[in-house]
């Protein structure tokens, strides 16, 4: 066999091998691309919660995390800097939240203060929402305002609380998580639903569950509608919610986000 024929054979075989490898790689790419859930599961949504006991009561961030896990959404990775009775001004002066934000890697920073219905409370909420939002934007994350609720004895302040958080979210161009409005929506469906704990301020488990529904929907852009027999938190605790009550809370969350939410 001449040297040219040998060379032609080698070239031909190499060409066949290259075509075979190309077909194999395309098949692998198509197979991998078809499993979007597997691909999405590798992604992580990183959220920093800054607030007080209205965030840490009943381990609210972990409920949101469990919703994401149960519904097979991108995994939620969170850090919570929460101190009882703290306002955003207190957190700003304390310094830890600013340091956490500056480390970067966040997608959303959730800001939560007290009811803030008074003129002074509203002014403070607006001022420190602006300050934290500037730091948040600097690291490429988006701010979110977690609208809470007034104490039971000051139920007349619901409108004021809603307005304060709406203005703050608009001011900073951030997400609005209208939890207080979802509470009102739940009571329209069942006036006897217990969302306040005995102290008249902190949420019952149902109240925190509803707050988590609102936050989950705003973070992921869809409602949580999975009916699970038990919702397991990272602590090992299991939340059991009656099906009918869960549906009511889901409806109230969807309504509040539709009418008041800001994304």
C-alpha positions in Angstrom: 0.0 0.0 0.0 1.4 3.4 -1.0 2.0 6.1 1.5 -0.7 8.2 0.0 -3.3 5.4 0.3 -2.3 4.9 4.0 -2.7 8.6 4.6 -6.1 8.7 2.9 -7.3 5.7 5.0 -6.1 7.4 8.2 -7.9 10.6 7.2 -11.1 8.7 6.4 -11.0 6.9 9.7 -10.4 10.1 11.6 -13.3 11.7 9.8 -15.6 8.8 10.7 -14.5 9.0 14.3 -15.0 12.8 14.5 -18.6 12.3 13.1 -19.3 9.6 15.6 -18.1 11.8 18.5 -20.1 14.7 17.2 -23.3 12.6 17.1 -22.5 11.2 20.6 -22.0 14.7 22.0 -25.2 16.0 20.5 -27.1 13.1 22.0 -25.7 13.8 25.4 -26.5 17.5 25.1 -30.1 16.8 24.0 -30.6 14.2 26.8 -29.2 16.6 29.5 -31.2 19.6 28.1 -34.5 17.6 28.3 -34.3 17.2 32.1 -34.9 20.9 33.1 -35.7 20.0 36.7 -32.3 18.3 37.1 -30.6 21.3 35.6 -32.6 23.8 37.7 -31.9 21.8 40.9 -28.2 22.8 40.5 -29.1 26.5 40.8 -29.5 28.3 44.1 -31.5 31.4 45.1 -29.6 33.2 47.8 -31.6 35.4 50.1 -30.6 37.5 53.1 -33.3 38.2 55.7 -32.8 41.3 57.9 -35.5 41.9 60.5 -36.8 41.1 64.0 -39.0 38.6 65.7 -41.7 38.9 63.0 -39.2 37.1 60.8 -37.7 34.6 63.2 -41.0 33.5 64.8 -41.8 30.0 63.7 -38.6 30.0 61.6 -40.2 31.8 58.7 -37.2 31.6 56.3 -37.1 27.8 56.8 -40.8 27.5 55.8 -40.0 29.4 52.6 -37.1 27.0 52.0 -39.3 24.0 52.6 -41.8 25.3 50.0 -39.1 25.6 47.4 -37.8 22.0 48.2 -41.3 20.5 48.1 -42.2 22.2 44.9 -38.8 21.3 43.3 -37.8 24.9 42.7 -34.2 26.1 42.7 -32.9 25.5 46.2 -33.2 28.4 48.6 -30.0 29.2 50.5 -30.6 31.9 53.2 -29.0 33.8 56.0 -31.1 35.5 58.6 -29.9 38.4 60.7 -32.8 39.0 63.1 -32.9 40.6 66.5 -36.0 41.0 68.6 -37.3 44.6 68.6 -34.8 45.9 66.1 -35.7 48.5 63.5 -33.8 48.8 60.2 -32.1 51.8 61.8 -30.9 49.6 64.7 -29.6 47.0 62.2 -27.8 49.8 60.2 -26.1 51.1 63.3 -25.2 47.6 64.5 -23.3 46.9 61.3 -23.6 43.1 60.9 -26.2 43.3 58.1 -24.1 45.8 56.1 -21.1 43.5 56.4 -23.1 40.5 55.3 -24.5 42.4 52.3 -21.0 43.6 51.3 -19.7 40.1 51.1 -22.0 39.7 48.0 -23.4 36.5 46.5 -27.0 37.5 47.3 -29.9 37.5 44.9 -32.4 39.2 47.2 -32.2 41.1 50.5 -35.4 41.0 52.5 -35.9 44.1 54.7 -38.4 43.9 57.6 -39.2 46.5 60.3 -42.1 46.8 62.7 -45.5 48.1 61.6 -44.2 51.6 60.9 -47.7 53.1 60.5 -46.9 56.3 62.4 -45.3 59.3 60.6 -42.0 58.7 62.5 -42.1 55.0 61.7 -42.8 55.6 58.1 -40.0 58.1 57.8 -37.5 55.7 59.4 -38.6 52.8 57.2 -38.1 54.9 54.1 -34.8 56.3 55.1 -33.2 53.0 56.1 -34.8 51.1 53.2 -33.0 53.5 51.0 -29.7 53.1 52.7 -29.9 49.3 52.7 -31.1 49.2 49.1 -28.0 51.2 48.0 -25.8 48.6 49.6 -27.9 45.8 48.2 -27.8 47.2 44.6 -24.0 47.7 44.9 -23.5 43.9 45.1 -26.0 43.1 42.3 -28.9 42.0 44.5 -32.5 43.2 44.7 -34.1 44.6 47.8 -37.5 43.4 49.0 -39.8 44.9 51.6 -41.6 42.4 53.9 -44.8 44.2 54.8 -45.9 43.1 58.3 -49.1 43.9 60.3 -50.0 46.0 63.3 -50.6 44.6 66.8 -54.2 43.2 67.4 -55.0 46.2 69.6 -54.1 48.6 66.8 -55.9 46.8 63.9 -57.0 50.3 62.7 -53.4 50.7 61.5 -53.5 48.1 58.8 -54.0 50.7 56.1 -51.1 52.7 57.4 -48.7 49.7 57.6 -49.6 48.7 54.0 -49.0 52.3 52.8 -45.7 52.6 54.5 -44.3 49.4 53.0 -45.8 50.2 49.6 -44.1 53.6 49.6 -40.8 52.1 50.7 -40.8 49.4 48.0 -41.7 52.0 45.4 -39.0 54.3 46.6 -36.2 51.7 46.2 -37.7 49.9 43.2 -37.8 46.7 45.1 -40.1 43.7 45.6 -43.1 44.2 47.9 -44.1 41.2 49.9 -47.6 42.1 51.0 -48.0 39.8 54.0 -50.2 42.2 56.0 -52.7 42.4 53.1 -52.6 38.6 52.9 -53.6 38.4 56.5 -56.6 40.6 55.8 -57.5 38.5 52.8 -57.5 35.4 55.0 -59.8 37.0 57.5 -62.2 37.9 54.8 -62.5 34.2 54.0 -62.6 33.1 57.7 -63.0 35.8 60.3 -62.2 33.2 63.0 -58.8 32.2 61.6 -56.2 32.7 64.3 -53.2 34.5 62.9 -52.1 36.3 66.0 -50.5 34.4 68.9 -51.7 35.2 72.4 -49.5 38.2 72.8 -51.4 40.0 70.0 -48.4 40.7 67.8 -46.4 37.6 66.9 -47.8 35.2 64.3 -49.3 31.8 65.0 -48.0 29.0 62.8 -50.8 29.7 60.4 -49.7 33.4 60.3 -46.1 32.5 59.5 -47.2 29.9 57.0 -49.2 32.6 55.2 -46.3 35.0 55.3 -44.1 32.3 53.8 -46.6 31.7 51.0 -46.5 35.4 50.1 -42.7 35.5 50.1 -42.3 32.3 48.2 -44.6 33.4 45.5 -42.7 36.7 45.1 -39.3 35.1 45.1 -40.2 32.3 42.7 -42.9 34.0 40.6 -45.5 31.3 41.2 -47.9 30.1 43.9 -47.2 27.2 46.2 -50.0 24.7 45.5 -48.4 21.4 46.5 -50.6 19.5 49.0 -48.1 17.7 51.2 -49.0 15.6 54.3 -46.2 17.3 56.2 -43.7 20.1 55.5 -40.3 19.3 56.9 -38.0 22.1 58.0 -34.2 22.0 58.1 -34.5 21.9 62.0 -36.4 18.6 61.6 -39.7 20.1 62.7 -42.7 19.1 60.6 -45.6 21.4 59.9 -49.0 19.8 59.4 -51.6 22.1 57.9 -55.2 21.0 57.3 -55.9 20.8 53.6 -58.8 23.2 53.6 -56.9 25.8 55.7 -53.9 25.5 53.4 -56.1 26.2 50.4 -57.6 29.2 52.1 -54.1 30.6 52.9 -53.0 29.9 49.4 -55.9 31.9 48.0 -55.3 34.8 50.4 -51.6 34.9 49.4 -52.3 34.8 45.6 -54.9 37.6 46.0 -52.6 39.8 48.0 -49.7 39.4 45.6 -51.9 40.0 42.6 -53.4 43.2 44.1 -50.5 44.6 46.1 -47.3 42.7 45.3 -44.5 44.4 43.4 -41.9 42.4 41.5 
